[in-house]
Amino acid sequence: MNDVISKEHIFSHPIDKVWSAITKQEEISTWFIKADFKAEPGYKYTFTAPEEQNCTQITGEVKKANPYTLIYTWVVANTDTETTVKWELQKTENGGTKLHLEHSGISNYPGDTAVNMFNSFNGGWDNCVSELKMYLKQMVHAG
């Protein structure tokens, strides 16, 4: 089984705007999921999804947060399985930002649950990148 989900996207927005969107609690809560989050190593965060989504809560610990790499553990409510999410940002030549997102450790889930979680996370991260893209576009037009 493939154990790593990998997503890449090029944003036309400056790296600091993208970094802010993925590390600031208020911004994460706007485009992704309600967050109690600080981009500080050791911070134990909580993401709370609306009830109509499959999982209601994700918890974990920030492992690394330095411009422009963010790494945290990811534990879905009602499971004991810990996976890792990594966001890496790079400036592009035209002043934009290249995002590389990885979610690893999914094979830590037992049996068929690993395959189901991989598929769920894979689609979820596609949606996440799309939502981030829309959020950043709105921020440019708003300010």
C-alpha positions as CSV (number, residue, x, y, z in Angstrom):
1,M,0.0,0.0,0.0
2,N,1.1,3.5,-0.8
3,D,1.8,5.1,2.6
4,V,2.2,8.8,1.5
5,I,-0.3,11.2,0.0
6,S,1.5,14.0,-1.8
7,K,0.0,17.1,-3.3
8,E,1.7,20.0,-5.1
9,H,0.2,23.3,-6.1
10,I,1.6,26.6,-7.4
11,F,-0.1,29.7,-6.0
12,S,0.4,33.2,-7.5
13,H,0.4,34.6,-3.9
14,P,3.5,35.6,-2.0
15,I,4.9,32.9,0.3
16,D,4.1,34.9,3.5
17,K,0.4,35.0,2.6
18,V,0.3,31.3,2.0
19,W,2.3,30.6,5.2
20,S,-0.1,32.8,7.2
21,A,-3.1,30.9,5.8
22,I,-1.7,27.5,6.9
23,T,-0.4,28.6,10.3
24,K,-2.7,31.2,11.8
25,Q,-5.7,29.8,13.7
26,E,-8.1,32.5,12.4
27,E,-7.2,31.8,8.8
28,I,-7.2,28.0,9.1
29,S,-10.7,28.3,10.7
30,T,-11.9,30.3,7.8
31,W,-10.9,28.1,4.8
32,F,-10.3,24.6,6.3
33,I,-11.7,23.6,9.7
34,K,-12.4,25.2,13.1
35,A,-8.9,25.3,14.7
36,D,-7.3,25.7,18.0
37,F,-3.8,25.9,16.5
38,K,-0.5,27.6,17.0
39,A,2.5,27.1,14.7
40,E,4.8,26.4,17.7
41,P,6.6,23.1,18.3
42,G,5.0,21.2,21.1
43,Y,1.6,22.9,20.7
44,K,-1.2,20.4,21.1
45,Y,-3.8,21.4,18.6
46,T,-7.4,20.5,17.9
47,F,-9.4,20.8,14.6
48,T,-13.1,20.4,15.0
49,A,-15.1,19.5,11.9
50,P,-18.8,20.2,11.4
51,E,-21.0,17.2,12.5
52,E,-22.1,16.4,9.0
53,Q,-18.5,15.3,8.2
54,N,-17.3,11.8,9.0
55,C,-14.9,12.7,11.8
56,T,-15.7,15.4,14.4
57,Q,-12.2,16.1,15.7
58,I,-8.6,15.8,14.8
59,T,-5.9,16.3,17.4
60,G,-2.1,16.2,17.3
61,E,1.1,18.0,18.1
62,V,3.1,20.5,16.1
63,K,6.6,19.0,15.6
64,K,8.2,21.7,13.4
65,A,7.1,25.2,12.4
66,N,9.8,27.4,10.8
67,P,9.4,29.4,7.7
68,Y,8.4,27.6,5.5
69,T,8.0,24.1,6.8
70,L,5.1,23.0,9.1
71,I,4.9,19.4,10.4
72,Y,2.4,18.1,12.8
73,T,0.9,14.7,13.9
74,W,-2.6,13.9,13.0
75,V,-5.0,11.7,15.1
76,V,-8.6,11.3,13.9
77,A,-11.2,11.1,16.7
78,N,-12.0,7.6,18.0
79,T,-8.7,6.2,16.7
80,D,-5.3,5.7,18.3
81,T,-3.4,5.9,15.0
82,E,-1.0,8.8,14.6
83,T,0.0,10.0,11.1
84,T,2.1,13.0,10.0
85,V,1.2,16.0,7.9
86,K,3.9,18.1,6.4
87,W,3.5,21.4,4.5
88,E,6.6,22.9,2.7
89,L,6.5,26.2,0.9
90,Q,9.0,27.5,-1.7
91,K,9.1,30.9,-3.4
92,T,8.7,30.7,-7.1
93,E,10.6,32.9,-9.6
94,N,7.5,35.0,-10.4
95,G,6.9,35.9,-6.7
96,G,4.4,33.1,-6.1
97,T,4.5,30.1,-3.9
98,K,5.0,26.3,-4.5
99,L,3.2,24.2,-1.9
100,H,4.2,20.6,-1.3
101,L,1.9,18.8,1.1
102,E,2.5,15.3,2.4
103,H,0.4,13.1,4.7
104,S,2.4,10.0,5.8
105,G,2.1,7.0,8.1
106,I,-1.4,6.0,6.9
107,S,-0.3,2.3,6.8
108,N,-0.3,2.5,10.6
109,Y,-4.0,2.0,10.5
110,P,-5.0,-1.6,10.9
111,G,-6.0,-3.7,7.9
112,D,-8.6,-2.4,5.4
113,T,-9.0,0.8,7.6
114,A,-5.6,1.9,6.1
115,V,-6.9,1.7,2.6
116,N,-10.2,3.5,3.5
117,M,-8.3,6.2,5.4
118,F,-5.9,6.7,2.5
119,N,-8.8,7.2,0.1
120,S,-10.6,9.5,2.5
121,F,-7.5,11.6,3.2
122,N,-6.5,11.7,-0.5
123,G,-9.8,13.3,-1.5
124,G,-9.8,15.4,1.6
125,W,-6.5,17.0,0.8
126,D,-7.6,17.7,-2.8
127,N,-10.5,19.6,-1.3
128,C,-8.2,21.3,1.2
129,V,-5.9,22.6,-1.5
130,S,-8.9,23.8,-3.5
131,E,-10.3,25.6,-0.5
132,L,-7.0,27.2,0.2
133,K,-6.8,28.4,-3.4
134,M,-10.2,30.0,-3.2
135,Y,-9.5,31.5,0.2
136,L,-6.3,33.2,-1.1
137,K,-8.1,34.5,-4.1
138,Q,-10.7,36.1,-1.9
139,M,-8.1,37.6,0.4
140,V,-6.4,39.3,-2.6
141,H,-9.7,40.8,-3.7
142,A,-10.7,41.7,-0.1
143,G,-7.5,43.6,0.6
